Amino acid sequence: LHIKYVCSKVNITNYKGEEMKDYKKTFIINVDTDEDSIDTDFIDAHCDNWKDEESPTEEELTNSFKNECESWLNDLGIGIEFVEQKQDNSLSIALDIMTDRQVEEFIARTEQGE
């Protein structure tokens, strides 16, 4: 499983549940795993949502991953929005060939609205 997302909006709330408006960060998240590496707790928590518990589809694993991130971060008071890639996979291709430094520069430009 290889998942690549551009997460364009992260909201953090304070202990009173009020949104802290001064924090916005864009993350590019690469997830690489295989069935031997996934923890059994993850499988147990999500397998009921899969048609085949032994062999979930990429879409089922992606949805489980997103649900896990949202749940964990929401428990910490951090809102998250996943931005689905469009059919055009040019961003994915570009990110695959960019160096880490170039990715950091891309994120900085995106945050500045360029």
C-alpha positions as CSV (number, residue, x, y, z in Angstrom):
1,L,0.0,0.0,0.0
2,H,1.4,3.4,-1.0
3,I,-0.8,6.4,-0.1
4,K,0.2,10.0,-0.9
5,Y,-1.9,12.9,0.3
6,V,-1.5,16.6,0.3
7,C,-3.2,17.6,3.5
8,S,-3.9,21.2,3.0
9,K,-5.7,22.2,6.1
10,V,-5.0,21.4,9.8
11,N,-6.9,23.2,12.5
12,I,-5.9,23.1,16.1
13,T,-8.3,23.9,18.9
14,N,-7.3,25.0,22.4
15,Y,-8.4,23.4,25.6
16,K,-11.7,25.3,25.5
17,G,-12.5,23.9,22.0
18,E,-11.9,27.3,20.3
19,E,-10.1,27.2,17.0
20,M,-6.6,28.7,17.1
21,K,-6.6,30.7,13.9
22,D,-2.9,31.4,13.7
23,Y,-1.9,27.8,12.7
24,K,-2.2,26.5,9.2
25,K,0.2,24.0,7.8
26,T,0.4,21.9,4.6
27,F,1.8,18.4,4.9
28,I,2.6,15.9,2.3
29,I,2.2,12.4,3.7
30,N,3.6,9.3,2.2
31,V,2.4,6.0,3.7
32,D,4.2,2.8,2.7
33,T,3.4,-0.5,4.3
34,D,2.6,-4.1,3.5
35,E,0.4,-6.6,5.1
36,D,3.2,-8.1,7.2
37,S,3.9,-4.6,8.7
38,I,0.4,-3.5,9.7
39,D,-0.2,-4.0,13.4
40,T,-3.0,-6.4,14.3
41,D,-4.7,-3.6,16.4
42,F,-5.2,-1.7,13.1
43,I,-6.6,-4.7,11.3
44,D,-8.9,-5.6,14.2
45,A,-10.2,-2.1,14.4
46,H,-11.0,-1.8,10.7
47,C,-11.5,-5.3,9.2
48,D,-15.3,-5.2,9.8
49,N,-15.4,-2.5,7.1
50,W,-13.6,-4.6,4.5
51,K,-15.3,-7.0,2.2
52,D,-12.5,-9.5,2.6
53,E,-10.9,-9.3,6.0
54,E,-7.8,-11.1,4.7
55,S,-7.2,-8.9,1.7
56,P,-8.6,-5.4,1.9
57,T,-8.6,-3.3,-1.3
58,E,-6.4,-0.2,-1.6
59,E,-9.5,2.0,-1.2
60,E,-10.5,0.2,2.0
61,L,-7.1,0.5,3.5
62,T,-7.0,4.2,2.5
63,N,-10.3,4.9,4.1
64,S,-9.1,3.0,7.3
65,F,-5.9,5.1,7.3
66,K,-7.8,8.3,6.9
67,N,-10.3,7.3,9.7
68,E,-7.4,6.4,12.0
69,C,-5.7,9.8,11.4
70,E,-8.9,11.8,11.8
71,S,-9.8,9.9,15.0
72,W,-6.4,10.2,16.6
73,L,-5.9,13.9,15.7
74,N,-9.4,14.9,16.6
75,D,-8.8,13.3,20.0
76,L,-5.8,15.7,20.3
77,G,-7.9,18.7,19.4
78,I,-6.5,18.9,15.8
79,G,-8.9,19.1,12.9
80,I,-7.6,17.7,9.6
81,E,-8.9,17.8,6.0
82,F,-7.7,15.4,3.4
83,V,-7.5,16.7,-0.1
84,E,-8.1,13.9,-2.6
85,Q,-5.9,13.8,-5.7
86,K,-7.7,14.6,-8.9
87,Q,-7.6,12.2,-11.8
88,D,-4.6,14.1,-13.1
89,N,-1.7,12.4,-11.2
90,S,0.9,15.0,-12.3
91,L,1.3,16.2,-8.7
92,S,1.9,12.6,-7.5
93,I,4.5,12.1,-10.3
94,A,6.1,15.5,-9.5
95,L,6.3,14.7,-5.8
96,D,7.9,11.3,-6.5
97,I,10.7,12.8,-8.5
98,M,11.3,15.9,-6.3
99,T,14.0,15.9,-3.6
100,D,13.1,16.5,0.0
101,R,14.3,20.1,-0.3
102,Q,12.2,20.7,-3.3
103,V,9.1,19.3,-1.6
104,E,9.8,21.6,1.4
105,E,10.0,24.6,-1.0
106,F,6.8,23.5,-2.7
107,I,5.0,23.4,0.7
108,A,6.3,26.8,1.7
109,R,5.1,28.3,-1.6
110,T,1.7,26.7,-1.2
111,E,1.3,28.1,2.3
112,Q,2.2,31.5,1.0
113,G,-0.5,31.3,-1.7
114,E,1.9,31.2,-4.7
